[in-house]
Every structure is written in C-alpha cells, then in structure tokens.
Amino acid sequence: MTMSPSLAELVARYAADYGIPGDGAAELRREVMVLFAAGALTAPADKVVAAEILVDSDQLAQVDAAQSLALAAMAQDRRGRLLAATAYDRLRRLRGQPQKFGTQVDEDGEVAALWPVDPATTDSERAKWDVPPLAELRQRLQ
C-alpha cells in the first residue's frame, strides 16, 4: 500500500510522537480532515488509511468523512467495504440509533456487548459489506 507523501508523513509523525492508537488521535484526525477538505486524499490507499483514522471519532463530521472516503475507495480497495459499514454503524450510534451491521461495541467497565443492532439486517446483507455474521460478532465478545 502506497500513500501520498503528505498522508504518509502525517501517519509516520503521529506514530513516532504518540504510537498508534495514542493520545494524539484527536490531533491526527484534525490534520486528516484538513487533507480531506483540501481534496488531497485521491488515491484509494489514502482514502482507506484516512477512513481508518477517522472512523473511531466521536465527532459526526469526522465519521461522515470516514464513510465518504471508504465508499469512494471500495471499488478499488476491498477494505473500504467494512470501513463504510463501520462508519455507517458509528454514525447511527453517535445519533443514539440502533446500528445496522453490528460493528459497534458498548463497553461498560469490564463487560462488552454489541450496541443495539437493527434486527431487520440479515447476515447476507452483512456479507455484502464484508461484515461477519451477527452470531460470530457476538461470540467474539465472549
């Protein structure tokens, strides 16, 4: 995977300063958003890496950008599928709605459980987005 020099330098600096993930995540996300707003993330690999950085944010605009980047990358980079589904679930969670695919976990102390999942979503639909079946997702939490 080859990233553009600007994104590669940003990721390398972040990793050297904080480790990935680390305390500088908010700063890194802000800098990635600057690249996104400038239209500097054009290569599929750039879009995937940027989406990976943004998708765990608690800010709707950043997660929305992650989803846009993942959707734009997925035709050339299959990793975009799961990232797009994860971003969609994350946006729903941030809005207090049930998630569609089952990618979001609610951790309460030592107990981890899936954020509520829309029961109408099928495992066949999950598979189209490279998301494992719901039973497998639940089993991974145990």
DAWO-V683889 format. One record per pair of residues at least 12 apart in sequence whose ideal C-beta (glycine too) atoms are under 10 Angstrom apart, sorted by the first residue. I is the first residue (numbers start at 0). J is the second residue. If there is no record, write none. Layout:
i: <I,I>
j: <J,J>
//
This chain:
i: <0,0,0,0,0,0,0,0,1,1,1,2,2,2,2,2,2,2,2,3,3,3,3,3,3,3,3,5,5,5,5,5,5,5,6,6,6,6,6,6,6,6,6,6,6,6,7,7,7,9,9,9,9,9,9,9,9,10,10,10,10,10,10,10,12,12,13,13,13,13,13,13,14,19,19,20,20,24,24,24,24,25,25,25,25,27,27,28,28,28,28,28,28,28,28,28,28,28,28,28,29,29,29,30,31,31,31,31,31,31,31,31,31,31,31,31,32,32,32,32,32,32,32,32,34,35,35,35,35,35,35,35,35,35,36,40,40,40,40,40,41,42,42,42,43,43,43,43,43,43,43,43,43,43,44,44,44,44,45,45,46,46,46,46,46,46,46,46,46,46,46,46,46,47,47,47,47,47,47,47,47,47,47,47,48,48,48,48,49,49,49,49,49,49,49,50,50,50,50,50,50,50,50,50,50,50,50,50,50,50,50,50,50,51,51,51,51,51,51,52,52,52,53,53,53,53,53,53,53,53,54,54,54,54,54,54,54,54,54,54,54,54,55,55,55,56,56,56,57,57,57,58,59,59,59,59,61,61,62,62,62,62,62,62,62,62,62,63,63,63,63,63,64,65,65,65,65,65,65,65,66,66,66,66,66,66,66,66,66,66,67,67,68,68,68,69,69,69,69,69,69,69,70,70,70,70,71,73,73,77,78,79,79,80,80,80,80,80,81,81,81,81,81,81,81,82,82,82,83,83,83,84,84,84,84,84,84,84,84,84,84,84,85,85,85,85,85,85,86,87,87,87,87,87,88,88,88,88,88,88,88,88,88,88,89,89,89,90,91,91,91,91,91,92,92,92,92,95,95,96,96,96,97,97,97,97,97,97,97,97,98,98,98,98,98,98,99,99,99,99,99,99,99,99,100,100,100,100,100,100,100,100,100,100,100,101,101,101,101,101,101,101,101,101,101,101,101,101,101,101,101,102,102,102,102,102,102,102,103,103,104,104,104,106,110,111,111,111,112,112,112,113,113,113,113,113,116,116,116,118,120,121,122,122,122>
j: <42,43,44,45,47,48,76,78,42,44,45,40,42,44,45,46,47,48,49,34,39,40,41,42,44,45,48,30,33,34,37,39,40,45,30,31,34,39,40,42,44,45,46,48,49,52,44,45,48,27,30,31,33,34,48,49,52,27,30,31,48,49,51,52,27,30,26,27,28,30,31,52,27,51,52,52,55,52,53,55,56,56,57,58,61,52,53,49,52,53,54,55,56,57,58,60,61,62,64,65,56,58,61,52,45,48,49,50,51,52,53,56,61,64,65,68,49,52,53,56,58,60,61,64,49,49,50,53,60,61,64,65,67,68,64,64,67,68,71,72,71,72,75,76,68,71,72,73,74,75,76,77,78,79,72,75,76,78,68,72,65,67,68,69,70,71,72,73,75,76,78,79,82,68,69,71,72,73,75,76,77,78,79,82,68,72,76,78,64,65,67,68,69,72,82,62,64,65,66,67,68,69,70,71,72,73,76,78,79,82,83,85,86,65,68,69,78,82,85,64,65,68,65,66,67,68,69,82,86,89,66,68,69,81,82,83,85,86,88,89,90,102,85,86,89,86,89,93,89,92,93,93,89,90,93,94,86,89,85,86,87,88,89,90,91,92,93,86,87,89,90,93,86,82,83,85,86,87,89,90,79,82,83,84,85,86,87,88,89,90,83,86,82,83,86,81,82,83,84,85,86,87,82,83,86,87,83,128,129,129,129,128,129,126,127,128,129,130,100,102,125,128,129,130,131,102,128,129,100,128,129,98,99,100,101,102,124,125,127,128,129,130,98,100,102,103,128,130,102,99,100,102,103,128,100,101,102,103,113,114,116,117,128,130,102,103,114,103,103,114,115,116,117,104,105,114,115,114,115,114,115,117,113,114,115,116,117,118,119,120,113,114,115,116,117,120,116,117,119,120,124,125,128,130,116,117,120,124,125,128,129,130,131,133,136,113,114,115,116,117,120,122,125,130,131,132,133,134,135,136,137,114,116,125,128,130,131,136,115,116,136,139,140,140,140,139,140,141,137,140,141,133,136,137,139,140,133,136,137,133,133,133,134,135,136>
//
